[in-house]
Amino acid sequence: MSDDTPERAQALVRGGDMQGAARMLARYLDTSPGDTQAHFQLAHLLLELGDAEGAVQRFEQALALEPDNAVIHSDLGIALESLGRQAQAADAYRHAADGVPPFPPACYNLALILCRAGAWQEAADYLRRALEQAPEFHAARHQLGLALGALGDEDAARACFEALLAADPQNLEARRAIADMHVTRCRYEAAAELFEQCLALDPGDARASLALGACLQELGRVDDALVHYRRLLKRDRSRYYDVVKKLTSASTGRFLVKADALRRMLMD
């Protein structure tokens, strides 16, 4: 009997020998090509080793044996997406997302592709499917909020983000998302309050610092904006040109000074 078995391959993985495990599984599959799980295991090993093309081939071999396996379709989509084959990845995700029941990770990954393509309504439909199956899938709820916001349904979008905050009051992404909706609608006072909350939770949140400064400029509170910008630059000087862009592009509170004077104002 051959020593090449999936169990021995798993032991090699636990010992850190990924390459050895992949070679062992390949030898095993030469003699046992009908083992779906082994093809699936090898595909994941190849993906982790950076051989996405090889992983795609192994996922496809697994699907030839189990064509309705939603997990394999979904993971095939991940491998295809890593190769930049977006349309094929979407087809793989869709197969799993359209199953009964739909597979939540595939719904989410498909929705991300659809959002990037601007297909917000279809993305929202798939994200709702994911949440029907997995109500605690917080990333899907956040993405649903973004999709609904893009569709102009502010109330429904905000409900998504507020549900996330109810589950985790320290969820910075949800708090920022609500603030961003306020900014989009020029409600700078409400947005500033939320960005200040973000900084209270995480003083190193550069995105919130920049956004808060921009809101304060729009409110005419330029000195307060400069305080936040200077604090940010004291922590991270690489953000200098991000700050300059905010200072010089605001619709109000815009700075129109020479570059050397602006640098002294911010960095001294």
C-alpha positions in Angstrom: 0.0 0.0 0.0 1.3 3.5 -0.9 2.3 5.8 1.9 0.7 8.7 -0.1 -2.6 9.4 1.7 -4.6 12.6 2.4 -4.1 11.9 6.1 -0.3 11.9 5.8 -0.5 15.0 3.6 -2.5 16.8 6.4 0.3 15.8 8.8 2.9 17.4 6.6 0.8 20.6 6.5 0.6 20.6 10.3 4.4 20.3 10.2 4.7 23.2 7.9 5.7 21.3 4.8 3.2 22.6 2.3 5.2 21.7 -0.8 5.7 18.1 0.4 1.9 17.8 1.2 1.0 19.1 -2.3 3.4 16.6 -3.9 2.0 13.8 -1.8 -1.6 14.6 -2.7 -0.8 14.8 -6.4 0.8 11.3 -6.2 -2.2 10.0 -4.3 -4.6 11.5 -6.9 -2.7 9.8 -9.7 -4.0 6.5 -8.3 -7.2 7.7 -6.7 -8.6 10.4 -9.1 -12.2 10.0 -7.8 -11.5 11.5 -4.4 -13.2 14.8 -4.5 -12.0 15.9 -1.1 -8.4 15.3 -2.0 -8.7 17.4 -5.1 -10.3 20.1 -3.0 -7.5 19.9 -0.4 -4.8 20.0 -3.0 -6.5 23.0 -4.7 -6.3 25.0 -1.4 -2.7 24.0 -0.9 -1.8 25.2 -4.4 -3.7 28.4 -3.8 -1.8 29.0 -0.6 1.5 28.2 -2.4 0.8 30.8 -5.1 -0.2 28.4 -7.9 -3.6 29.8 -8.6 -3.7 28.2 -12.1 -3.0 24.8 -10.6 -5.7 25.4 -8.0 -8.3 26.3 -10.6 -7.5 23.0 -12.4 -8.0 21.0 -9.2 -11.2 22.8 -8.2 -12.5 22.0 -11.7 -11.6 18.3 -11.3 -13.4 18.3 -7.9 -16.5 19.9 -9.6 -16.4 17.3 -12.3 -17.0 14.7 -9.5 -19.5 16.9 -7.5 -21.0 19.5 -9.9 -23.5 20.8 -7.4 -21.1 21.4 -4.6 -21.5 25.1 -3.7 -18.4 25.3 -1.5 -16.2 24.2 -4.4 -17.8 26.6 -6.8 -17.3 29.4 -4.3 -13.7 28.6 -3.8 -13.1 28.2 -7.5 -14.3 31.8 -7.7 -11.7 32.9 -5.3 -8.9 31.2 -7.3 -10.3 32.7 -10.6 -10.5 36.2 -9.0 -6.9 36.0 -7.8 -6.0 35.5 -11.5 -8.0 38.6 -12.5 -10.6 36.5 -14.3 -13.5 38.5 -12.9 -16.2 37.3 -15.3 -15.4 33.6 -14.7 -15.1 34.2 -11.0 -18.6 35.9 -11.0 -20.0 32.8 -12.8 -18.5 30.5 -10.2 -19.8 32.6 -7.3 -23.2 32.9 -9.0 -23.5 29.1 -9.2 -23.1 28.8 -5.5 -25.1 31.9 -4.7 -28.1 30.7 -6.8 -28.2 27.3 -5.1 -30.8 26.1 -2.6 -29.9 27.3 0.0 -27.6 30.0 -1.3 -24.1 29.9 0.0 -23.4 33.2 1.9 -19.7 33.6 1.2 -20.4 33.2 -2.6 -23.3 35.8 -2.4 -20.9 38.2 -0.7 -18.0 37.7 -3.1 -20.3 38.0 -6.1 -21.8 41.2 -4.6 -18.4 42.7 -4.3 -17.8 42.2 -8.0 -21.2 43.6 -8.8 -20.6 46.7 -6.7 -17.3 47.3 -8.5 -19.3 47.1 -11.7 -21.9 49.5 -10.4 -24.6 46.9 -10.4 -25.8 48.0 -7.0 -29.4 46.6 -7.1 -28.3 43.1 -8.0 -25.5 43.3 -5.4 -28.0 44.3 -2.8 -30.2 41.3 -3.7 -27.4 38.9 -3.3 -26.3 40.5 0.0 -29.8 40.0 1.3 -29.7 36.4 0.4 -26.4 36.0 2.3 -28.0 37.7 5.4 -31.1 35.5 5.2 -28.8 32.5 5.7 -26.2 34.1 8.0 -27.7 37.1 9.9 -24.4 37.6 11.8 -22.5 38.0 8.5 -21.4 41.6 9.5 -19.3 42.2 6.4 -22.3 41.4 4.2 -24.5 43.8 6.2 -21.9 46.6 5.9 -21.6 46.0 2.1 -25.4 46.0 1.9 -25.5 49.4 3.6 -23.0 50.7 1.0 -25.0 49.3 -1.9 -28.3 50.8 -0.5 -26.5 54.1 -0.1 -25.4 54.0 -3.7 -29.0 53.4 -4.7 -30.1 56.5 -2.8 -32.0 54.6 0.0 -30.4 56.4 2.9 -32.8 55.1 5.5 -32.3 51.5 4.7 -28.5 52.0 4.4 -28.4 53.7 7.8 -30.4 50.9 9.3 -27.7 48.5 8.2 -24.9 50.5 9.8 -26.9 51.2 13.0 -27.5 47.4 13.3 -23.8 46.9 13.1 -23.2 49.5 15.8 -25.8 47.9 18.0 -23.9 44.7 17.8 -20.5 46.4 18.3 -20.5 50.0 19.5 -16.8 50.3 18.6 -17.4 49.4 14.9 -15.5 52.3 13.3 -16.3 51.3 9.7 -20.1 51.5 10.3 -19.7 54.9 12.2 -17.6 56.3 9.3 -20.1 55.0 6.7 -22.9 57.0 8.4 -20.7 60.0 8.6 -19.8 59.7 4.9 -23.5 59.7 4.1 -23.9 63.0 6.0 -20.9 64.5 4.1 -22.5 63.5 0.8 -25.5 65.4 1.7 -23.5 68.4 3.1 -24.6 67.7 6.7 -21.1 68.6 8.0 -22.1 69.2 11.7 -23.5 65.6 12.0 -20.6 64.2 10.1 -18.0 66.0 12.3 -19.6 64.6 15.4 -19.3 61.0 14.2 -15.7 61.5 13.0 -14.9 62.9 16.4 -16.4 59.7 17.9 -14.2 57.6 15.7 -11.1 59.5 16.9 -12.2 59.0 20.5 -12.3 55.3 19.9 -9.1 55.3 17.8 -6.9 58.4 18.0 -4.8 57.0 15.2 -7.6 56.8 12.6 -6.0 58.9 9.8 -9.1 58.6 7.6 -11.3 60.1 10.3 -8.8 62.8 11.0 -8.7 63.9 7.4 -12.5 63.7 7.1 -13.1 65.6 10.3 -10.7 68.4 9.2 -12.5 68.7 5.9 -15.9 68.9 7.7 -14.6 71.6 10.1 -13.3 73.6 7.1 -16.7 73.4 5.5 -18.2 74.7 8.7 -15.8 77.6 8.7 -13.8 76.3 11.7 -10.5 76.5 9.9 -8.4 76.8 13.1 -10.0 73.7 14.5 -9.3 71.9 11.3 -5.6 72.9 11.4 -5.4 71.4 14.9 -6.5 68.0 13.7 -4.3 68.1 10.6 -1.3 69.0 12.7 -2.0 66.1 15.1 -2.2 63.8 12.2 1.0 65.0 10.7 2.8 64.7 14.0 1.9 61.0 14.0 2.4 60.4 10.3 4.3 62.9 8.2 3.6 60.8 5.0 0.0 62.2 5.2 1.3 65.7 4.3 -0.1 65.8 0.7 -3.4 64.3 1.8 -3.7 67.2 4.2 -2.7 69.7 1.6 -5.4 68.3 -0.8 -8.0 68.8 1.9 -6.9 72.3 2.8 -6.8 73.5 -0.8 -9.9 71.8 -2.2 -12.6 72.5 0.3 -15.6 74.5 -1.0 -15.1 76.9 2.0 -12.2 77.4 4.3 -9.8 76.9 1.4 -6.2 77.7 1.8 -4.6 79.7 -1.0 -1.0 80.2 0.2 2.4 79.3 -1.2 3.7 75.8 -0.7 6.5 76.8 1.6 4.2 78.9 3.8 1.7 76.0 4.0 4.4 73.6 5.0 5.6 75.8 7.8 2.0 76.3 9.0 1.4 72.5 9.2 4.8 71.1 10.2 6.4 73.7 12.4 
